[in-house]
C-alpha cells in the first residue's frame, strides 16, 4: 500500500507541475512569463551586465538627500517587527480563506 501511495503522490505532483507549466508557458504563448516582473528585472540586470545599458547616475538622488533635513528615527525591537509580520500573514491567510467562499 505504501508503494502505491508514493506512486500516486508522485504522479499527482508531476501532473500538477505539468499542467501549470502548460497553462503558464504554452497555452498563453508565454504571455504571463513575458509580462512578469521577474522577467523585467532579469532583463534589466542582463542588459547592465552585458553593458548594453548604463546605470543611471545617482547625483540627483544624492543632492536630494543632502537637501533634506535631519529626522529622528525610531528603532523598534525585532520581536515587535516579527509580531507585525506574523499578524499580517495571518490576516492575509484569513482574507484568502474568506475569499474562497464568496
Secondary structure, DSSP 8 states (H G I E B T S, - for coil): -HHHHHHHHHHHHHHHHHHHHIIIIITTTTHHHHTSHHHHHHHHHHHHHTTSS----SHHHHHHHHHS---------HHHHHHHHHHHHHHHHHHHHHHHH-
